């Protein structure tokens, strides 16, 4: 076998393994000065968090506890009374000036840049999306209680998700 064929086989093996890799689960890890904390239904931004992060957390606090409604938060003004997953994530990003209009969950698979962000990460799958802001998850599901937007520290599987982040965040 020639060196060229060895490199081709190695490259093919790397691609195969990369395709099998899954997104790590969301797991809350408190880091002083970097991580938001949950207090009942609200999130508290870490001291000194950037204004954009504070705006996203404030937006999440405004709609936390709202009911879930398929299509909620799309094609409407920001002041609606129910949200689906992508409507809720869109609301956070729009409120912070990081998105111009709402998007469906699958569109978030191509939003911003690839990988986790320093302050903001968007986990997107076909059919669902949730945000992690300053380490705290904002989601409409996979947490105790009724569906709808809420902050939670509960671990969530994410093997079918891609992680994206707004540029610079």
N, C-alpha and C positions, 0 to 999 in steps of 0.2 A: 504494500500500500504506500502510495506516495505521500509526501508531507502535505501536498495540496488536498488530497482526499482525507487525511487525518484532520486537517483544519475544517473542512466541510462537515465531517461527522461531528466534530466538537461543537461547531456552530449550530448544527441541527439539534443536538442534544440540549444545548442551552436554550434554544427556542422552545423545545418541547417542555422542558422543566419550567420555563417562565410561563408558558400557557397553563400549566397545572397549578401554579401558585395562586393562592386565594388571598383576598383582602383580609387583614387581621380584624377580629371582632372589635367593636367599640368597647373599651373598658375605661371606666373613670379612674383617673389617678390624680390625686390632689398634689399640686406643686405650689407651694407658697409664692404669692405674688404673680402667678401666671394662670391660675385656675379659678374659674367661677365656682361658687358654692350654691347649693340649692337650699332654700329656706321655705318650707311648705311648698306652695305652687310657684314660687318666684325664684329667680336667679339673682345673685349678687356678683357684680363684676369685681375682679381682683383690683386692689388699690393700684392706681397708675395705669390701668388698662387704656389702650388707645381709644380715642373718641368713637371711632367706627365700631369697635367692639362694644363699647358702652351703648351705642345706638341700637345695635342688634339685640343686646340683652334687654334693653328697655322695650323694644318692639315685641320681643317674645313675651315679656311680662304683661304687655297690654292684651295679648290674645290667648295667653295660657288659660286653660280651662274652658275655652270656647268649644262648642260642639263640633263634631266631625260631620262634614257633608261633602260627598263626592262632587268635585267641581268648585267647591267653596274657595274663594280668594282669587279666582281667575276671571278676567274680563270685567272686573268690577272696580270700584274705588277701593282704596286701602281699608276703609272703614266698613267691614262686613262683619256678620255675626257668627259665621261658621267657616271652617277651612278643611281642605283635604291636605295631604302631606306636602304636595308641591306648592299649593297656595300658601301654606304656612311658611315654608322655606323661602318662597319668593317674597313674602311680606317682610321677613327679616332682612333680606338682601336689598330690597327696594328701599326700606326705611333707612338703611345705612348708605345709600347711594351706590351700591355695588351691582345693581341690576335695574334695567329700565322698565321692564314689564314682566308679568308672571310667565312661568314656563311649566310645561308638564314634566313629570318626574323623569322620564327617559331622556329628555333634553339636557338634564343636569349631568348626564354621563359625559357630556362634551363641554361643560361650563368651565370657564377659567383655565387654570393650569392643572396638570396631573399631580397627584400625590397629596399628602396632608399639608395643610398650611401651618404657619406659626401660631395663628390665633383662630382661624376659621377653616373648617373642613366640611365638605359636602359629601355625604355618602349617597350614591345614586345607583339604583338597580332599575331593571325594567319593571315599572309598576310601583316603585316606592322610592322616596328620598327622605333623608333627615340631615340635620345640621349639627355640627359640634362647634360651639362658640366658647372660647377660653376653656376648653376641656369638658364642658358640660353639654350633654345631648339634648337637643330640642327635636321632638318627634311627635307623631300623631298616634303611634302604636307601640307595642312591645313594652308596655309599662302598666303597672296596676291601675285600675279604674277604667272609666269609659274612654273610647277612642276620642281623639281630639288633640290639639296642640298642647304640649306640656314639656317642662324641663324634667330631666331624670338623670340619675347616676347609674341606673340599672344597665348592666352589660347587655349588649345586643349582638347577635351573630351578624356577620357582614360578608360571608364568603362569596355572594353573588354581586357584590357592590363594587363600584370603582370609587376611589377617593379623589376629589377635585378641590381646588381652593381658588378664591379670587386672587388675581395677580397681586403679589406683594403682601398677601395676608396668610 
